[in-house]
Amino acid sequence: MFSEITPLDLKEKLENETRLHLLDVREAGELALAKITDYPLMHIPLNQLPQRYRELPEGADIFIICRSGNRSGQACQYLAGLGYKVTNLKGGLLRWAEDVDPEMEID
């Protein structure tokens, strides 16, 4: 089981918390298209998670993002099954652009 967070709630966390762990599960070519913020994030494409999940900090809250929330939801399901505490960005970057950053262009 994993939780979800709205873009507005994640924005508030980014502004008020000193250390958040963000994981972007999009493909490498998608990273230049749009990003939430200049806040540091890890990048592990969804299809590489089974080989690379050990790179994630154990015991930390990890917020997972993708374009629409679908791949990040799959990543959350997988990682939650391994015991990680994960949260999906509801609606992904598409909803982030609608709710938080209307100037962000996502195609």
Secondary structure, 3 states (H helix, E strand, C coil): CCEEECHHHHHHHHHHCCCCEEEECCCHHHCCCCCCCCCCCEECCHHHHHHHHHHCCCCCEEEEECCCCHHHHHHHHHHHHCCCEEEEECCHHHHHHHHCCCCCCCC
